[in-house]
Amino acid sequence: MPKMKTHRGAAKRFSKTGTGKIKRNRAFASHLTGKKSSSRKRRLRKSTIVKPADYKRVKVLIP
């Protein structure tokens, strides 16, 4: 069986942590930020961990 190829689009959006979890950036922060609160914009700047419901699908894309 050949080696699995990394999904290049996913590789640019996700990264693995040292413990094997998958890190992602938050959505809804790129534009239309005037109406969003300061605390919300601050929260959107930070990265977060992929939820268990989506972990399996993302893991296949970045072996």
MMTF fields as JSON, N, C-alpha, C and O atoms, coordinates in Angstrom:
{
  "mmtfVersion": "1.0.0",
  "mmtfProducer": "UNKNOWN",
  "numBonds": 251,
  "numAtoms": 252,
  "numGroups": 63,
  "numChains": 1,
  "numModels": 1,
  "chainsPerModel": [1],
  "groupsPerChain": [63],
  "chainIdList": ["A"],
  "bondAtomList": [4, 2, 8, 6, 12, 10, 16, 14, 20, 18, 24, 22, 28, 26, 32, 30, 36, 34, 40, 38, 44, 42, 48, 46, 52, 50, 56, 54, 60, 58, 64, 62, 68, 66, 72, 70, 76, 74, 80, 78, 84, 82, 88, 86, 92, 90, 96, 94, 100, 98, 104, 102, 108, 106, 112, 110, 116, 114, 120, 118, 124, 122, 128, 126, 132, 130, 136, 134, 140, 138, 144, 142, 148, 146, 152, 150, 156, 154, 160, 158, 164, 162, 168, 166, 172, 170, 176, 174, 180, 178, 184, 182, 188, 186, 192, 190, 196, 194, 200, 198, 204, 202, 208, 206, 212, 210, 216, 214, 220, 218, 224, 222, 228, 226, 232, 230, 236, 234, 240, 238, 244, 242, 248, 246],
  "bondOrderList": [1, 1, 1, 1, 1, 1, 1, 1, 1, 1, 1, 1, 1, 1, 1, 1, 1, 1, 1, 1, 1, 1, 1, 1, 1, 1, 1, 1, 1, 1, 1, 1, 1, 1, 1, 1, 1, 1, 1, 1, 1, 1, 1, 1, 1, 1, 1, 1, 1, 1, 1, 1, 1, 1, 1, 1, 1, 1, 1, 1, 1, 1],
  "groupList": [{"groupName": "MET", "atomNameList": ["N", "CA", "C", "O"], "elementList": ["N", "C", "C", "O"], "formalChargeList": [0, 0, 0, 0], "bondAtomList": [1, 0, 2, 1, 3, 2], "bondOrderList": [1, 1, 2], "singleLetterCode": "M", "chemCompType": "L-PEPTIDE LINKING"}, {"groupName": "PRO", "atomNameList": ["N", "CA", "C", "O"], "elementList": ["N", "C", "C", "O"], "formalChargeList": [0, 0, 0, 0], "bondAtomList": [1, 0, 2, 1, 3, 2], "bondOrderList": [1, 1, 2], "singleLetterCode": "P", "chemCompType": "L-PEPTIDE LINKING"}, {"groupName": "LYS", "atomNameList": ["N", "CA", "C", "O"], "elementList": ["N", "C", "C", "O"], "formalChargeList": [0, 0, 0, 0], "bondAtomList": [1, 0, 2, 1, 3, 2], "bondOrderList": [1, 1, 2], "singleLetterCode": "K", "chemCompType": "L-PEPTIDE LINKING"}, {"groupName": "THR", "atomNameList": ["N", "CA", "C", "O"], "elementList": ["N", "C", "C", "O"], "formalChargeList": [0, 0, 0, 0], "bondAtomList": [1, 0, 2, 1, 3, 2], "bondOrderList": [1, 1, 2], "singleLetterCode": "T", "chemCompType": "L-PEPTIDE LINKING"}, {"groupName": "HIS", "atomNameList": ["N", "CA", "C", "O"], "elementList": ["N", "C", "C", "O"], "formalChargeList": [0, 0, 0, 0], "bondAtomList": [1, 0, 2, 1, 3, 2], "bondOrderList": [1, 1, 2], "singleLetterCode": "H", "chemCompType": "L-PEPTIDE LINKING"}, {"groupName": "ARG", "atomNameList": ["N", "CA", "C", "O"], "elementList": ["N", "C", "C", "O"], "formalChargeList": [0, 0, 0, 0], "bondAtomList": [1, 0, 2, 1, 3, 2], "bondOrderList": [1, 1, 2], "singleLetterCode": "R", "chemCompType": "L-PEPTIDE LINKING"}, {"groupName": "GLY", "atomNameList": ["N", "CA", "C", "O"], "elementList": ["N", "C", "C", "O"], "formalChargeList": [0, 0, 0, 0], "bondAtomList": [1, 0, 2, 1, 3, 2], "bondOrderList": [1, 1, 2], "singleLetterCode": "G", "chemCompType": "PEPTIDE LINKING"}, {"groupName": "ALA", "atomNameList": ["N", "CA", "C", "O"], "elementList": ["N", "C", "C", "O"], "formalChargeList": [0, 0, 0, 0], "bondAtomList": [1, 0, 2, 1, 3, 2], "bondOrderList": [1, 1, 2], "singleLetterCode": "A", "chemCompType": "L-PEPTIDE LINKING"}, {"groupName": "PHE", "atomNameList": ["N", "CA", "C", "O"], "elementList": ["N", "C", "C", "O"], "formalChargeList": [0, 0, 0, 0], "bondAtomList": [1, 0, 2, 1, 3, 2], "bondOrderList": [1, 1, 2], "singleLetterCode": "F", "chemCompType": "L-PEPTIDE LINKING"}, {"groupName": "SER", "atomNameList": ["N", "CA", "C", "O"], "elementList": ["N", "C", "C", "O"], "formalChargeList": [0, 0, 0, 0], "bondAtomList": [1, 0, 2, 1, 3, 2], "bondOrderList": [1, 1, 2], "singleLetterCode": "S", "chemCompType": "L-PEPTIDE LINKING"}, {"groupName": "ILE", "atomNameList": ["N", "CA", "C", "O"], "elementList": ["N", "C", "C", "O"], "formalChargeList": [0, 0, 0, 0], "bondAtomList": [1, 0, 2, 1, 3, 2], "bondOrderList": [1, 1, 2], "singleLetterCode": "I", "chemCompType": "L-PEPTIDE LINKING"}, {"groupName": "ASN", "atomNameList": ["N", "CA", "C", "O"], "elementList": ["N", "C", "C", "O"], "formalChargeList": [0, 0, 0, 0], "bondAtomList": [1, 0, 2, 1, 3, 2], "bondOrderList": [1, 1, 2], "singleLetterCode": "N", "chemCompType": "L-PEPTIDE LINKING"}, {"groupName": "LEU", "atomNameList": ["N", "CA", "C", "O"], "elementList": ["N", "C", "C", "O"], "formalChargeList": [0, 0, 0, 0], "bondAtomList": [1, 0, 2, 1, 3, 2], "bondOrderList": [1, 1, 2], "singleLetterCode": "L", "chemCompType": "L-PEPTIDE LINKING"}, {"groupName": "VAL", "atomNameList": ["N", "CA", "C", "O"], "elementList": ["N", "C", "C", "O"], "formalChargeList": [0, 0, 0, 0], "bondAtomList": [1, 0, 2, 1, 3, 2], "bondOrderList": [1, 1, 2], "singleLetterCode": "V", "chemCompType": "L-PEPTIDE LINKING"}, {"groupName": "ASP", "atomNameList": ["N", "CA", "C", "O"], "elementList": ["N", "C", "C", "O"], "formalChargeList": [0, 0, 0, 0], "bondAtomList": [1, 0, 2, 1, 3, 2], "bondOrderList": [1, 1, 2], "singleLetterCode": "D", "chemCompType": "L-PEPTIDE LINKING"}, {"groupName": "TYR", "atomNameList": ["N", "CA", "C", "O"], "elementList": ["N", "C", "C", "O"], "formalChargeList": [0, 0, 0, 0], "bondAtomList": [1, 0, 2, 1, 3, 2], "bondOrderList": [1, 1, 2], "singleLetterCode": "Y", "chemCompType": "L-PEPTIDE LINKING"}],
  "groupTypeList": [0, 1, 2, 0, 2, 3, 4, 5, 6, 7, 7, 2, 5, 8, 9, 2, 3, 6, 3, 6, 2, 10, 2, 5, 11, 5, 7, 8, 7, 9, 4, 12, 3, 6, 2, 2, 9, 9, 9, 5, 2, 5, 5, 12, 5, 2, 9, 3, 10, 13, 2, 1, 7, 14, 15, 2, 5, 13, 2, 13, 12, 10, 1],
  "groupIdList": [1, 2, 3, 4, 5, 6, 7, 8, 9, 10, 11, 12, 13, 14, 15, 16, 17, 18, 19, 20, 21, 22, 23, 24, 25, 26, 27, 28, 29, 30, 31, 32, 33, 34, 35, 36, 37, 38, 39, 40, 41, 42, 43, 44, 45, 46, 47, 48, 49, 50, 51, 52, 53, 54, 55, 56, 57, 58, 59, 60, 61, 62, 63],
  "secStructList": [7, 7, 7, 7, 7, 7, 7, 2, 2, 2, 2, 2, 2, 3, 3, 3, 7, 6, 6, 1, 7, 3, 3, 3, 7, 7, 1, 1, 7, 1, 1, 7, 7, 6, 6, 1, 7, 2, 2, 2, 2, 2, 2, 2, 2, 1, 7, 3, 3, 7, 7, 2, 2, 2, 2, 2, 2, 2, 2, 2, 2, 7, 7],
  "xCoordList": [0.841, 0.0, 0.887, 1.839, 0.578, 1.424, 1.264, 0.311, 2.219, 2.163, 0.98, 0.589, 0.403, -0.703, -0.162, 0.882, -0.863, -0.467, -1.173, -2.326, -0.465, -1.039, -1.92, -1.531, -3.097, -3.981, -3.396, -3.396, -2.894, -2.129, -2.976, -2.469, -4.245, -5.119, -5.312, -5.338, -5.449, -5.623, -4.322, -4.339, -3.193, -1.898, -1.637, -0.947, -2.193, -2.021, -2.929, -2.665, -3.999, -4.987, -4.863, -5.261, -4.318, -4.223, -2.772, -1.952, -2.462, -1.136, -1.278, -2.192, -0.366, -0.404, 0.384, 1.422, -0.121, 0.598, 1.517, 1.497, 2.307, 3.228, 2.536, 3.084, 1.317, 0.579, -0.296, -0.971, -0.293, -1.055, -2.408, -3.126, -2.774, -4.032, -3.843, -2.716, -4.952, -4.882, -5.356, -6.438, -4.517, -4.783, -5.352, -4.972, -6.272, -6.86, -7.055, -7.072, -7.203, -7.524, -9.039, -9.746, -9.53, -10.966, -11.444, -10.695, -12.702, -13.312, -13.962, -14.018, -14.45, -15.215, -14.384, -14.927, -13.085, -12.247, -11.628, -10.944, -11.853, -11.106, -11.662, -10.886, -12.979, -13.555, -14.891, -15.34, -15.536, -16.791, -16.606, -17.458, -15.492, -15.203, -15.695, -15.587, -16.237, -16.706, -17.863, -17.974, -18.721, -19.904, -19.63, -20.477, -18.463, -18.141, -17.5, -16.781, -17.762, -17.236, -15.733, -15.185, -15.076, -13.627, -13.247, -12.261, -14.029, -13.713, -13.857, -13.085, -14.85, -15.052, -13.894, -13.406, -13.453, -12.337, -11.046, -10.225, -10.874, -9.696, -9.706, -8.677, -10.877, -11.024, -10.774, -10.207, -11.2, -11.026, -9.565, -9.199, -8.734, -7.304, -6.583, -5.573, -7.093, -6.414, -6.792, -7.901, -5.873, -6.157, -6.831, -6.845, -7.385, -8.079, -7.846, -7.228, -8.342, -8.17, -9.396, -10.52, -9.185, -10.284, -11.117, -10.57, -12.433, -13.35, -13.298, -12.961, -13.633, -13.601, -14.496, -14.181, -15.607, -16.515, -15.853, -16.169, -14.931, -14.285, -12.876, -12.282, -12.34, -10.94, -10.624, -9.588, -11.515, -11.263, -11.139, -10.275, -11.998, -11.961, -10.703, -10.111, -10.287, -9.105, -7.843, -6.89, -7.826, -6.65, -6.275, -5.095, -7.283, -7.049, -6.344, -5.538, -6.645, -6.074, -4.62, -3.846, -4.233, -2.842, -2.236, -2.188, -1.775, -1.245, 0.064, 0.624],
  "yCoordList": [-1.187, 0.0, 1.251, 1.332, 2.236, 3.422, 4.313, 4.183, 5.217, 6.15, 7.088, 7.425, 7.512, 8.466, 9.85, 10.24, 10.594, 11.965, 12.91, 12.694, 13.951, 14.967, 15.882, 16.289, 16.208, 17.169, 18.559, 19.054, 19.193, 20.431, 21.576, 22.415, 21.625, 22.666, 22.521, 23.509, 21.276, 21.013, 21.26, 21.71, 20.966, 21.146, 22.614, 22.931, 23.52, 24.95, 25.464, 26.519, 24.731, 25.192, 24.531, 25.114, 23.327, 22.565, 22.224, 22.108, 22.063, 21.586, 20.693, 20.858, 19.748, 18.822, 19.379, 20.015, 19.133, 19.533, 18.395, 17.32, 18.63, 17.608, 16.378, 15.276, 16.563, 15.439, 14.723, 13.752, 15.199, 14.531, 15.143, 14.672, 16.19, 16.873, 17.732, 18.009, 18.151, 18.971, 20.382, 20.586, 21.354, 22.756, 23.425, 23.091, 24.378, 25.107, 26.563, 26.898, 27.434, 28.825, 28.998, 28.19, 30.033, 30.27, 31.007, 31.771, 30.769, 31.426, 32.743, 33.057, 33.503, 34.747, 35.903, 36.786, 35.924, 37.005, 37.852, 38.832, 37.494, 38.146, 39.508, 40.399, 39.7, 40.997, 41.171, 40.273, 42.336, 42.686, 42.627, 42.103, 43.167, 43.091, 44.3, 44.329, 45.303, 46.503, 46.231, 46.858, 45.31, 45.01, 43.978, 43.759, 43.352, 42.342, 43.007, 43.997, 42.464, 43.051, 42.817, 41.916, 43.641, 43.526, 42.173, 41.57, 41.693, 40.402, 39.267, 38.309, 39.389, 38.361, 38.365, 37.304, 39.553, 39.652, 39.14, 38.522, 39.397, 38.899, 37.371, 36.728, 36.805, 35.353, 34.72, 33.631, 35.404, 34.873, 34.856, 34.1, 35.672, 35.693, 34.431, 34.044, 33.798, 32.64, 31.358, 31.233, 30.422, 29.13, 28.233, 28.525, 27.145, 26.203, 24.779, 24.57, 23.821, 22.403, 21.911, 22.312, 21.047, 20.464, 19.576, 18.814, 19.677, 18.908, 17.42, 17.056, 16.559, 15.111, 14.67, 13.693, 15.371, 15.004, 15.164, 14.419, 16.135, 16.396, 15.823, 15.797, 15.37, 14.943, 13.833, 13.864, 12.856, 11.698, 12.1, 11.589, 13.014, 13.449, 14.241, 14.086, 15.09, 15.92, 15.085, 15.34, 14.091, 13.238, 12.505, 12.277, 12.138, 11.449, 12.372, 11.915, 13.68, 14.632, 14.96, 15.234, 14.937, 15.229, 14.047, 14.059, 13.027, 11.817, 12.073, 11.153],
  "zCoordList": [0.0, 0.0, 0.0, 0.776, -0.872, -0.932, 0.294, 1.063, 0.453, 1.573, 1.413, 0.295, 2.552, 2.502, 2.196, 2.718, 1.356, 1.059, 2.028, 2.4, 2.423, 3.28, 2.448, 1.353, 2.95, 2.294, 2.527, 3.654, 1.455, 1.616, 2.159, 2.904, 1.802, 2.331, 3.826, 4.559, 4.278, 5.712, 6.464, 7.61, 5.819, 6.48, 6.792, 7.761, 5.965, 6.193, 7.298, 7.875, 7.601, 8.576, 9.944, 10.953, 9.984, 11.231, 11.527, 10.617, 12.813, 13.203, 14.417, 15.225, 14.536, 15.664, 16.838, 16.659, 18.039, 19.241, 19.66, 19.06, 20.67, 21.148, 21.695, 21.645, 22.224, 22.801, 21.781, 22.121, 20.509, 19.464, 19.181, 18.299, 19.917, 19.628, 18.385, 17.976, 17.788, 16.577, 16.893, 17.443, 16.532, 16.819, 15.573, 14.45, 15.782, 14.658, 15.052, 16.237, 14.042, 14.291, 14.259, 13.657, 14.897, 14.954, 13.71, 13.1, 13.342, 12.188, 12.613, 13.802, 11.644, 11.834, 12.37, 13.034, 12.103, 12.618, 11.511, 11.803, 10.24, 9.165, 8.766, 8.419, 8.803, 8.438, 9.144, 9.856, 8.947, 9.632, 11.147, 11.865, 11.622, 13.057, 13.838, 15.064, 13.14, 13.833, 14.767, 15.821, 14.394, 15.202, 16.304, 17.17, 16.274, 17.291, 18.501, 18.367, 19.668, 20.895, 21.003, 20.368, 21.816, 21.983, 22.549, 22.124, 23.511, 24.129, 23.114, 23.124, 22.245, 21.216, 20.22, 19.831, 19.807, 18.868, 19.489, 18.812, 20.772, 21.483, 21.518, 21.311, 21.782, 21.839, 20.476, 20.391, 19.398, 18.045, 17.61, 16.71, 18.23, 17.88, 18.333, 17.745, 19.363, 19.942, 19.211, 18.691, 19.175, 18.556, 19.575, 20.771, 19.088, 19.958, 19.455, 18.412, 20.202, 19.861, 19.099, 19.403, 18.112, 17.341, 18.264, 19.06, 18.154, 18.993, 18.643, 17.516, 19.612, 19.356, 18.2, 17.52, 17.966, 16.878, 15.513, 14.586, 15.376, 14.1, 14.022, 12.944, 15.132, 15.207, 14.211, 13.547, 14.109, 13.26, 11.787, 11.075, 11.334, 9.927, 9.627, 8.559, 10.563, 10.33, 10.398, 9.662, 11.274, 11.455, 10.168, 9.9, 9.372, 8.107, 7.123, 6.312, 7.187, 6.232, 6.535, 5.617, 7.816, 8.17, 8.93, 10.16, 8.202, 8.858, 9.606, 10.202]
}
